[in-house]
Amino acid sequence: MTLVPPSGSARSPEVGVSAVEAVRYQSPVTRTNPAPPSGSALRRAHARIARLGRESPDPMTLFARVADIVPTVVGADGVCGLTLDPATLLHTGGFHHGGVPHTHLPRLLQIEYGEEDVNQFPALVKAGGTAAGLWQATRHRPHCSSRYRDVYRPAGMGDEMRVLLRTGHTVWGALVLHRGGDRAPFGDDEVAALAALAPAVAQVLRGAYLRHDAAAADCELPTAPGLLMFHPGGELDRVTPAGHQWLEQLVAAPAESAPLPQPVLHALSRARTAGDASLRMRSRTGLWVSLTATRTDADGGVAVMIQPSSPEHVIGILMDAYGLTLREQQVAQLVTYGMSDTDIGRRLGISPHTVRDHLKKVFDKTATNSRGRLLQLLYFSHYQPDIETGRTMGRHGWFRTAQV
């Protein structure tokens, strides 16, 4: 899932080593075992994360900065930031520094989406935890993990720590920390330290998504869905013209020789084992895109469809991203219908005064100060791009047509 940059390269999103490059893990930091995390280091890290929020970075820049902050709290030879589709927990991209060599990625994907292993993201979410180490989860028997046996150990890597970045029940991404094979595994105190830092990173990541939405509102996407057909062995068979355009939208720096984007490989891997897969991700310009992969025959051929996410697919998570409670979402929805405070109160069974209290919180969380500004934010930042490409609201969309 995570890639290591070529030797001597600068940190950058979505970079990896070629098959002819060395695959043994190369630590970018000292090989001595780190000291236990200190309270002062954690406080300084929190302060730096808070400053990042005020600087308003985009998600990838945020992860690059966080990758510099995390080692000041917990020693690591690699720190990777992943974006995850909150609806499916599929990896949709991220910043990778000091992770798994590209040559080991196919086996890692096979394990991640086709086999059971320790600390997989859905299991971490279900368990209700925030951070967990591989050594910790296997009780210091890492060979119980397929990921360790087949990927990390052959690559010269040691322990791994996964850290969920979530606000409430919504998972926005994750951090993955790696250590070299000759270093001590992550201790319980180090796992606890990252769990304590994670909520602050999650809040800033959520804000980065929102700001990136507004910045990307004027960007154009291909209007037709793209289709990619894969042979049973996973080799790419053919791509429609629109498919080529979509592939360029899914990589940080399009290039003729660039490999397929990781989200496509993830969807392909899951479809080959489960029959189908879907995920929602960002294009390189920040707009929402849907990938749907379906097995086409018993031998394992797969078709992958790429297209713009419809408003009904996106608006729920956008409202959640602003941090609105369920009641605040209901109030905001009814505001879009032009309902008065009295009408909203009657509809929801609350007083007009309570409606105004909820609406004030909606304005605060969305950085608007009136009903008109709220409508402008929703329309120009989140609806207009889809409308201009022919997308229309479905009757089951977030702001559906209601009988009022």
C-alpha positions as CSV (number, residue, x, y, z in Angstrom):
1,M,0.0,0.0,0.0
2,T,2.9,2.4,0.6
3,L,5.8,3.0,-1.7
4,V,9.5,3.9,-1.1
5,P,11.0,6.7,-3.2
6,P,14.0,5.9,-5.3
7,S,17.4,6.3,-3.7
8,G,18.4,10.0,-3.5
9,S,15.0,11.3,-4.5
10,A,13.2,14.0,-2.6
11,R,9.9,13.3,-0.8
12,S,7.0,13.4,-3.1
13,P,3.5,11.9,-3.5
14,E,3.0,8.5,-5.2
15,V,6.6,7.6,-6.0
16,G,8.2,4.2,-6.1
17,V,11.2,2.1,-7.0
18,S,11.5,0.2,-10.3
19,A,12.1,-3.5,-10.5
20,V,15.8,-3.0,-11.2
21,E,16.4,-0.9,-8.1
22,A,17.4,-2.4,-4.8
23,V,14.4,-3.7,-2.9
24,R,16.0,-4.0,0.5
25,Y,14.6,-1.4,2.9
26,Q,16.8,1.7,3.2
27,S,16.2,3.7,6.4
28,P,16.4,7.5,5.8
29,V,17.2,8.0,9.5
30,T,19.6,6.7,12.1
31,R,19.5,3.0,12.9
32,T,19.7,3.4,16.7
33,N,16.6,2.5,18.6
34,P,14.6,5.6,19.6
35,A,14.0,6.9,23.0
36,P,10.4,6.6,24.5
37,P,8.1,9.4,23.5
38,S,8.1,12.4,25.9
39,G,5.2,14.5,27.0
40,S,7.0,17.7,25.8
41,A,7.6,16.2,22.4
42,L,3.9,15.4,22.1
43,R,2.9,18.9,23.1
44,R,5.2,20.4,20.6
45,A,3.8,18.1,17.9
46,H,0.3,19.2,18.8
47,A,1.3,22.8,18.5
48,R,2.9,22.2,15.0
49,I,-0.2,20.4,13.8
50,A,-2.4,23.3,15.0
51,R,-0.2,25.7,13.0
52,L,-0.7,23.5,10.0
53,G,-4.4,23.9,10.3
54,R,-4.0,27.7,10.2
55,E,-1.8,27.5,7.2
56,S,-4.5,25.7,5.2
57,P,-2.4,23.1,3.3
58,D,-3.9,20.8,0.7
59,P,-4.1,17.1,1.8
60,M,-0.9,16.0,0.2
61,T,1.1,18.9,1.5
62,L,-0.4,18.2,4.9
63,F,0.8,14.6,4.9
64,A,4.3,15.7,3.8
65,R,4.5,18.1,6.7
66,V,3.1,15.5,9.2
67,A,5.7,13.1,8.0
68,D,8.3,15.5,9.3
69,I,6.5,16.0,12.6
70,V,5.7,12.4,13.6
71,P,9.4,11.3,14.0
72,T,9.8,14.0,16.6
73,V,7.4,12.0,18.8
74,V,8.0,8.4,17.7
75,G,11.1,7.2,15.9
76,A,10.3,5.8,12.4
77,D,12.2,4.9,9.3
78,G,9.1,5.7,7.1
79,V,6.0,7.7,7.6
80,C,3.2,7.5,5.0
81,G,-0.1,9.4,4.9
82,L,-3.0,7.7,3.2
83,T,-6.3,9.1,2.1
84,L,-9.2,6.6,2.5
85,D,-12.7,6.6,1.0
86,P,-14.8,6.9,4.2
87,A,-17.6,4.8,2.7
88,T,-15.4,1.8,1.9
89,L,-12.0,2.4,3.6
90,L,-10.3,1.7,0.3
91,H,-7.0,3.6,-0.1
92,T,-7.3,6.4,-2.6
93,G,-3.9,7.9,-2.6
94,G,-1.5,9.6,-0.3
95,F,2.1,10.8,0.5
96,H,4.6,7.9,0.7
97,H,8.1,8.2,2.2
98,G,10.1,5.2,3.3
99,G,7.4,2.6,2.7
100,V,7.0,-0.7,0.8
101,P,9.1,-1.1,-2.3
102,H,7.1,-1.1,-5.5
103,T,8.1,-4.6,-6.4
104,H,6.3,-5.9,-3.3
105,L,3.1,-4.0,-3.9
106,P,1.2,-6.7,-5.8
107,R,1.5,-9.1,-2.9
108,L,0.6,-6.4,-0.4
109,L,-2.6,-5.6,-2.3
110,Q,-3.5,-9.3,-2.5
111,I,-3.2,-9.6,1.3
112,E,-4.9,-6.3,2.0
113,Y,-8.0,-7.0,-0.1
114,G,-8.1,-10.8,-0.5
115,E,-6.9,-12.3,2.8
116,E,-7.3,-11.8,6.5
117,D,-4.4,-10.2,8.3
118,V,-3.8,-8.3,11.5
119,N,-4.6,-4.5,11.7
120,Q,-6.5,-4.2,8.5
121,F,-8.3,-0.9,8.4
122,P,-11.9,-2.3,8.6
123,A,-10.9,-4.4,11.6
124,L,-9.3,-1.4,13.3
125,V,-12.4,0.7,12.8
126,K,-14.7,-2.1,14.1
127,A,-12.5,-2.5,17.2
128,G,-12.9,1.1,17.9
129,G,-9.2,1.8,18.4
130,T,-7.0,4.4,16.8
131,A,-3.5,3.0,16.6
132,A,-2.0,-0.5,16.6
133,G,1.4,-2.0,15.9
134,L,2.0,-5.2,14.0
135,W,4.2,-6.7,16.7
136,Q,1.7,-5.6,19.3
137,A,-1.2,-7.2,17.5
138,T,0.6,-10.5,17.0
139,R,2.0,-10.5,20.6
140,H,5.6,-10.3,19.3
141,R,5.0,-13.2,16.8
142,P,5.2,-11.2,13.5
143,H,5.4,-14.4,11.4
144,C,1.7,-14.8,12.2
145,S,1.1,-11.9,9.8
146,S,1.1,-12.6,6.0
147,R,2.0,-9.0,5.5
148,Y,5.2,-9.4,7.5
149,R,6.1,-12.9,6.1
150,D,5.6,-12.1,2.5
151,V,6.2,-8.4,2.2
152,Y,8.0,-6.7,5.1
153,R,10.6,-9.3,6.0
154,P,11.7,-10.0,2.3
155,A,12.1,-6.2,2.0
156,G,14.2,-5.9,5.1
157,M,11.5,-4.2,7.0
158,G,10.4,-4.7,10.6
159,D,7.4,-3.4,12.6
160,E,4.5,-1.4,11.2
161,M,2.1,0.9,13.0
162,R,-1.2,1.9,11.6
163,V,-3.0,5.0,12.8
164,L,-6.6,5.9,11.9
165,L,-7.4,9.6,11.2
166,R,-11.1,10.0,12.0
167,T,-13.5,12.6,13.4
168,G,-16.5,11.0,15.1
169,H,-17.4,7.9,13.1
170,T,-15.9,9.2,9.8
171,V,-12.4,7.9,8.8
172,W,-10.6,10.4,6.5
173,G,-7.3,8.7,6.2
174,A,-4.5,7.0,8.0
175,L,-0.8,7.2,8.9
176,V,1.4,4.1,8.4
177,L,4.8,4.1,10.2
178,H,7.6,1.6,9.4
179,R,10.8,0.5,11.0
180,G,13.7,-1.3,9.6
181,G,14.2,-5.0,10.4
182,D,17.2,-4.3,12.7
183,R,15.3,-1.9,14.9
184,A,13.1,-2.6,18.0
185,P,9.3,-2.8,17.4
186,F,7.0,0.0,18.4
187,G,6.3,0.0,22.1
188,D,2.9,0.4,23.7
189,D,3.8,3.9,24.8
190,E,4.7,4.8,21.2
191,V,1.4,3.5,19.9
192,A,-0.4,5.4,22.6
193,A,1.4,8.6,21.7
194,L,0.4,8.4,18.0
195,A,-3.2,7.6,19.1
196,A,-3.1,10.8,21.1
197,L,-1.8,12.8,18.2
198,A,-4.2,11.3,15.6
199,P,-7.4,13.4,16.4
200,A,-5.5,16.7,15.8
201,V,-4.2,15.4,12.4
202,A,-7.7,14.2,11.5
203,Q,-9.2,17.6,12.1
204,V,-6.7,19.3,9.9
205,L,-7.1,16.7,7.2
206,R,-10.9,17.2,7.2
207,G,-10.4,20.9,6.8
208,A,-7.9,20.4,4.0
209,Y,-10.5,18.4,2.1
210,L,-13.0,21.2,2.4
211,R,-10.6,23.9,1.3
212,H,-9.5,21.8,-1.6
213,D,-13.1,21.4,-2.7
214,A,-13.5,25.1,-3.0
215,A,-10.2,25.6,-4.8
216,A,-11.1,22.8,-7.3
217,A,-14.6,24.0,-8.1
218,D,-13.6,25.5,-11.5
219,C,-11.6,22.5,-12.7
220,E,-12.9,20.4,-15.5
221,L,-13.2,16.6,-15.7
222,P,-13.9,14.4,-18.7
223,T,-17.6,14.2,-19.3
224,A,-17.8,10.6,-20.4
225,P,-17.1,7.6,-18.2
226,G,-13.8,5.8,-18.8
227,L,-13.5,2.0,-19.1
228,L,-10.5,-0.1,-18.4
229,M,-10.5,-3.9,-19.2
230,F,-8.1,-6.3,-17.5
231,H,-7.0,-9.8,-18.4
232,P,-7.6,-12.5,-15.7
233,G,-3.9,-12.2,-14.8
234,G,-4.3,-8.5,-14.0
235,E,-2.7,-7.2,-17.2
236,L,-4.3,-4.2,-18.8
237,D,-6.1,-5.3,-22.0
238,R,-7.6,-2.1,-23.4
239,V,-8.6,1.4,-22.4
240,T,-11.3,3.7,-23.9
241,P,-10.2,7.2,-24.9
242,A,-12.1,8.6,-22.0
243,G,-10.3,6.0,-19.8
244,H,-7.0,7.5,-20.7
245,Q,-8.2,11.0,-19.8
246,W,-9.4,9.7,-16.4
247,L,-6.1,8.0,-15.7
248,E,-4.4,11.3,-16.1
249,Q,-6.8,12.8,-13.6
250,L,-5.9,10.2,-11.0
251,V,-2.1,10.6,-10.8
252,A,-0.2,13.5,-9.2
253,A,2.0,14.0,-12.2
254,P,0.8,12.4,-15.5
255,A,3.4,10.6,-17.6
256,E,3.4,8.3,-20.5
257,S,5.3,5.6,-18.6
258,A,3.6,6.0,-15.3
259,P,2.1,2.9,-13.7
260,L,-1.6,2.6,-13.1
261,P,-2.8,4.7,-10.1
262,Q,-2.9,2.8,-6.8
263,P,-6.7,3.2,-6.4
264,V,-7.2,1.4,-9.7
265,L,-5.0,-1.4,-8.6
266,H,-6.8,-1.6,-5.3
267,A,-10.2,-1.8,-6.9
268,L,-8.9,-4.4,-9.4
269,S,-7.4,-6.5,-6.6
270,R,-10.6,-6.5,-4.6
271,A,-12.8,-7.2,-7.6
272,R,-10.7,-10.3,-8.5
273,T,-11.3,-11.8,-5.1
274,A,-14.8,-10.4,-4.1
275,G,-16.5,-10.0,-7.5
276,D,-16.9,-6.3,-7.4
277,A,-15.5,-3.2,-5.7
278,S,-16.3,0.5,-5.6
279,L,-14.6,3.5,-4.1
280,R,-14.8,7.3,-4.1
281,M,-11.6,9.3,-4.4
282,R,-10.2,12.7,-5.4
283,S,-8.8,13.6,-8.8
284,R,-5.5,15.3,-8.9
285,T,-7.5,18.6,-9.1
286,G,-9.4,17.7,-6.0
287,L,-12.8,16.8,-7.4
288,W,-14.7,13.6,-6.4
289,V,-14.4,10.6,-8.7
290,S,-16.1,7.2,-8.5
291,L,-14.3,3.9,-9.4
292,T,-16.4,0.7,-9.9
293,A,-14.6,-2.6,-10.6
294,T,-16.6,-5.7,-11.7
295,R,-15.4,-9.2,-12.5
296,T,-16.5,-10.0,-16.0
297,D,-15.9,-13.8,-16.2
298,A,-15.2,-16.8,-14.1
299,D,-11.5,-16.7,-15.1
300,G,-11.0,-13.3,-13.3
301,G,-11.2,-10.7,-16.0
302,V,-12.2,-7.3,-14.6
303,A,-13.7,-4.1,-16.0
304,V,-13.1,-0.8,-14.2
305,M,-15.4,2.1,-14.8
306,I,-14.2,5.7,-13.8
307,Q,-16.7,8.6,-13.8
308,P,-17.6,11.7,-11.8
309,S,-19.2,11.1,-8.5
310,S,-22.9,12.2,-8.6
311,P,-24.0,14.8,-6.1
312,E,-26.0,12.3,-4.1
313,H,-22.8,10.3,-3.7
314,V,-20.9,13.2,-2.3
315,I,-23.1,15.7,-0.5
316,G,-23.6,13.6,2.6
317,I,-19.9,13.3,3.3
318,L,-19.4,17.0,2.5
319,M,-21.9,17.9,5.2
320,D,-20.3,15.5,7.6
321,A,-16.9,17.0,6.7
322,Y,-18.1,20.4,7.9
323,G,-18.7,18.8,11.3
324,L,-22.4,19.3,11.3
325,T,-24.4,17.1,13.7
326,L,-27.4,15.2,12.4
327,R,-29.8,17.8,13.5
328,E,-27.7,20.6,12.0
329,Q,-27.6,18.7,8.7
330,Q,-31.4,18.5,8.8
331,V,-31.7,22.2,9.4
332,A,-29.3,23.0,6.6
333,Q,-31.2,20.7,4.3
334,L,-34.5,22.5,4.9
335,V,-32.8,25.9,4.5
336,T,-32.1,24.9,0.9
337,Y,-35.9,24.5,0.4
338,G,-36.4,28.1,1.5
339,M,-38.3,27.2,4.6
340,S,-38.6,29.7,7.5
341,D,-37.5,29.1,11.0
342,T,-41.1,28.5,12.0
343,D,-41.6,26.0,9.1
344,I,-38.4,24.2,9.9
345,G,-39.3,24.0,13.6
346,R,-42.7,22.6,12.8
347,R,-41.2,20.1,10.4
348,L,-38.6,18.9,13.0
349,G,-40.8,19.2,16.1
350,I,-38.6,21.9,17.7
351,S,-39.1,25.6,18.5
352,P,-38.1,28.4,16.2
353,H,-35.6,29.5,18.8
354,T,-33.9,26.1,18.8
355,V,-33.8,26.2,15.0
356,R,-32.0,29.6,15.1
357,D,-29.5,28.1,17.6
358,H,-28.8,25.2,15.2
359,L,-28.6,27.5,12.2
360,K,-26.0,29.7,14.0
361,K,-23.8,26.6,14.6
362,V,-24.2,25.7,10.9
363,F,-23.0,29.2,9.9
364,D,-20.1,29.0,12.3
365,K,-19.0,25.5,11.1
366,T,-19.3,26.4,7.4
367,A,-17.7,29.9,7.8
368,T,-20.9,31.5,6.4
369,N,-23.0,34.2,8.1
370,S,-26.4,34.0,6.4
371,R,-28.7,31.6,4.6
372,G,-27.7,33.2,1.3
373,R,-24.0,32.6,1.9
374,L,-24.7,29.0,3.0
375,L,-26.5,28.4,-0.3
376,Q,-23.7,30.0,-2.3
377,L,-21.1,27.8,-0.6
378,L,-23.1,24.6,-1.3
379,Y,-23.9,25.5,-4.9
380,F,-20.7,27.1,-6.2
381,S,-18.3,24.8,-4.4
382,H,-20.0,21.5,-4.5
383,Y,-22.9,21.5,-7.0
384,Q,-22.0,23.7,-10.0
385,P,-19.0,21.6,-11.2
386,D,-21.2,18.5,-11.4
387,I,-24.1,20.4,-13.0
388,E,-21.9,21.8,-15.7
389,T,-20.8,18.3,-16.6
390,G,-24.4,17.1,-16.9
391,R,-24.8,15.6,-13.4
392,T,-28.2,16.1,-11.8
393,M,-29.5,15.5,-8.4
394,G,-31.2,12.1,-7.9
395,R,-34.3,11.9,-5.9
396,H,-32.4,10.0,-3.2
397,G,-29.6,12.6,-3.0
398,W,-28.6,14.4,0.1
399,F,-30.5,17.6,-0.9
400,R,-33.3,15.6,-2.5
401,T,-36.6,17.1,-3.7
402,A,-38.9,16.9,-0.7
403,Q,-42.6,17.4,-0.3
404,V,-42.7,20.5,1.8
